[in-house]
Amino acid sequence: MGLFGFGKVKGEQVFERGERANGRIVGIEVSEVTRDEHNVRVDEYAVEVAASPVFTAGVNQKLRPDDSIRLGMPVVVRHLDGNAVIDWPATCDGDPGIVWAAAKTPPAPGIVDNMLGLDKARRKGTGAFATIDRASVEDAFMGMAQMLQLALTVRPEGLEAYQVEVKKVKVPHYATHLCVDGTVLPVWVNPDRLDRVTIDWPVAAMTDPGIGRPPAEILSEVGNVFSGKGPAQSVMSVADDRPIAADASGHAPIDGVSFQKWVDVEAGLLRDRVSPKDYDNYAQQHGVPAGVWAGAVSGWQRRMMTDWRLGAAYGEALEAAKKRR
């Protein structure tokens, strides 16, 4: 495991000695740097740590697999002296071979992707929405690679809808759930060349974060002769396609906290803007036994990250609970 320093506190100390806590990814920034004459993608995360007091940490961390990372997703963290890292193995049994370093400043809330060239598209293009009519995989580079192709119906403001095909599409890791037929995406259209359409993946993923939803199945067919097909295999299994009830009643309670109780209290914590130090007291007021809330949340998070059906049910149930309240 390669670790870079956190100033006076080493990364190894944060992971090994840091206090375990629940957290949430509230910001994602993707950039590219040159190292040893190679271009390397750099992922930085802003993680809200449910410590006392609550704080937001910035961390440059390489998480594998990364195709289930979503804005707003719950994670397990370890924090020490104001520094924090994502405990990816504890979150979802992810690869422990992580490289991380402190980010000088946490990314801003939301998603910024500096690798997509969106600044120019946003500056010179016309905003529109596009619906994915069909996602397919086509051979490229004389059959040495398989690339994603999207057939879109574009609806620019003030113009009639038209159809276009966008080839060699690369879907960012935080948006892999969006590449399915029928999805509506924000795009930028070159007013002089309507066939030139740029998908605004960050805005799309901020609008529909997809917490708990698996990568689109078609992405498993994308790859090349060097990397093999598909992105890094997600820890969220999609092999079992049996339907899951929205209330996930088939899962046993954890420390006396049922799935529905977990969802209802989580919705209340968000709505009532409860401070992390008061989570347990708040949970007790809603029928949760004293002292068990943190452990129950951690247990449910682990289940959710290893069962995509439960994650999908969580997202739907949380939205329903917010509306009820």
N, C-alpha and C positions, 0 to 999 in steps of 0.2 A: 504494500500500500504506500503510494507516494504522497507525502504531505509537505506543503510549503508553510512557512511561518505565519503567525498572526502577531507580528511585532514581538513584544516580550513574551507572549504566550504562544507556545508551539501548537501546531495543529494536533499532534499526538495527544497533548495534554487536554485539549478541548474534547476530543473523542473519548479518551480513556478516563479522565477525571471529571469531565463536565456533568452537570446535573441533567438528568433526562426530563424532557418536558414535551408537551404538545405544541405544535406550531402550524402555520399555514403559509403557503407560498402566495405572496401578495404582489410580487413584481418579478418579471423575467426580462433580461436583456441579453441579446445574442450579438456577438461581434466576431471579428476575424483578425487574427494576428499572424505574423510570420515568425516561425521558430525553426531554426536549422534549415532555412530555405524552403520550408513547407508552410502552406497556409493551414492554420488550425482554428477550428471553431471554439469560441470561448463562451461559456454560459455563466451568467451571473444571476443570482436569485436574491430577492428581498424576502426574508422570512420573518413573519411576526411570531415572536416567541411568547408563549403564555407563561411567563415567569412573573415574579412580583418584585418590581413593577414590570409590566409588559414592555417589550422593546422590539425594534425591528433591526435585524442583523443583515448585513450584506455578505454573501459568500460566493466565491468563484468555485464551482464544484462540478465535476464530471460524473454524472449519474448514469448508470447502465443497469438495465435497459432504460432508455429515456422516452420511449414512445407512449408512455402512460402519464407523463408529467402534464399537469393541467394547472392553469391559473386558479388560485383559490383552494387547491387541494390540501387536505390535512396531511401533515407529515410529523414524524417523530424527530426531535432535535436533541442535541446536547449542547449546553451552554456553560461558559466559564468566563468570569470577569468581563462580561459584556460582549464576548465573542460566541459564535454559534456555528455549528455544522449540521447538515441534514444527516440523520442516521438512516441511510437508505436501506441497509439490511433489516433494521427494526421496523421500518415503514412498510416494506413490501418484499422482504427477502431478496432485495436487489444485490448486485455485485458489490462486494466490499472493496474491490480494487479501485478505490476512488482517489482522484487527485484534487485537492482543494487548496484554496488560499483565501485570505480575507479580502473582501472588496473594500476599497477605501471609503466609498459611499454606497449605501444600498441603492439598487435600481429604484426608479420611481414606480409608484403603483401602476399596474397594467403590464403591457408587453411592448417592448421596443426591439425590433429586429433589424440590425444594421447591415445584414447580409443580403437583403432583398432589393436594395436600390429603390426603396419606396419614396425617398425624398423628391427625386426628379419626377416620378409618376404623379405624386400628389400635387407638385407645384405646377406641372404643365398639363396634367390630364383632367378629364371630366369625370366626376364621380357617378357611379351607377351601381346597380345590383345585377347579379348574374345567377341563374339557376343551373345547377349541374344536371344536364339531361342524361349524360352517360359518361361514366368513367371507364377507361379501358387501358390496357397495357400494350405497347407497340415495341417492336424491335428497333434498336438504334445502334449506330456505330458498327454497321455490317454484322448485326446479330450478337455483338459482344455485350450488349446491355439491353435491359428492358426498362422503358421509361413510361411514366404515367401520361396519359392524354385525356383531356377533359373537353367534352362537347357542351358548350354553354349557350343559354339564351340570355342575351344581355339586354337590359332595359335602362338606357340612359334617360335622364330627366329631359323632357321636351322632345324626345325622338322616339320613333317607333322601335319596338323590340326587333332584334335580329340575332341570328345564330352564328357562332364562331367556334373553331377548334383551337385549343391551346395545347401545344405539344411540349414535351420534356418538362413537365411540371414537377417541381420539388416541393414536397409538403413539409413544413417545419415540424419538429418533434412535438411541440405544444398544440398542434392542430391536426393530428393524425385522425381524430374522430370525425372530422368534417368532410372527408373525401368520399361521400356517398351520394348516390342519385337523389335528386330532390332538394339538396342543401342549397340555400340562398346565401351567396357570398358578396361582400362589398368589393368592388373592383374600380380601377381607374382606366379610362379609355383615352387613347391618343386621339384628339379631335381630327387630326389629319389622316389617321390610319385607324379606322374603327376596328380592324382586325387585330390591332395590337392592344391586348387587354392584360392588365397587371392585377393579380389577385392580392388584396390587402389581408393577408393571413393574420397579422396581429389584431386588427380590428375584428375580424371574424371570430377569433378565439376569445377576445374580450367580451364579445356579444354573446357567444355560446361557448363557455369554457369547457363543458363536457366532462366535469368531474366524475370519475368512475366509469366513463365509457371507454371501450377498447378501441384500438386503431381500426380503421376501415380495413376490411378483409382484403381488398384489392391491393393494398400496399405490400402484402406478403409476396406478390408476384414481381415487384420492382427490385432491380438490383443489377449487378454486372458480373463479369467473369472473375473479378478480383474479390469483391465483397460477398458474392453469393446473392441469392434473392431475399428481398425483404429487409426491413429494419431489424435492429436488435430485438430478439424475441421478448415480448412483453411478459411480465410476470402475471398479468391478468389473463387467465385461461379463457379461450373462446371455443374450446373443443366441445364443451357441454352446452348445447343450445336449448335445453329445456326451459320453458317459461318460468319466471320467478314472480311470485305474488308481490304486489307493490309494497305490502307491509313486511315482507321478508319473514313471515311468521314461522318458516321452517327452521330458522336459526334460534338456538337456545340463548336465553339471556346471559349476559356476562356480569358477574358480581351483582346479580339481581336486577340489572338494567336491560330491559328488552330493546329490540330494534326501534320500536315506535317511541318508547320513552326517550331513547337517545336522540332521535330526530326531533321530538317535541322540545326537549330541553335545549338542544343546539339552536333551534329556531328562536327560542326565547332569549338565549344569550346574545344572539345577533341583534334581535329587535330591541332589546332593552339595554344594549350597549354595556353589558356587565363587565366589570374589571376581572381579569384572570384570578386575582387573589380571592374573589368572591364566588368563583364558579361552584365550589362545593356547597356553600351555604345556599346558593340559588337552586342548585339541583335538589338539595334536601327539601326546600320549600315546595318542590314539585314531585315529591314522593320517592326520591332516590336516597338510599341509606347513607348515613354519614361516612365520609372518608373513602368512598369507593368510586367517585365520579371519574377521577383522572385515570385510574386503572381500567375502568369500563370503556372509556373513550379510546384508550390505546388499543384495547382488545378489539373493539369494533372497527377501528381504522385498519388494523392488520387483516381482519377478515375481508374488509372492503377492497383492499389493494390486491388480494389474491383471488378474488371472485368478482369478475366484471359484472355479473348479474346483480350482485348485492350492491356494487357501486352505482349501477344505473338506478336501482330501486332507491338508494339513498338520495341521489340527486332529485328524483321525482318527488319523493316523500318530503324532503326538506322544503322544496318550493311550495308544495301543498300546505305544509305546516305554517309557512310564512303567511300565506294568503288567509288561512284560518284565523291567525292571530291578528 
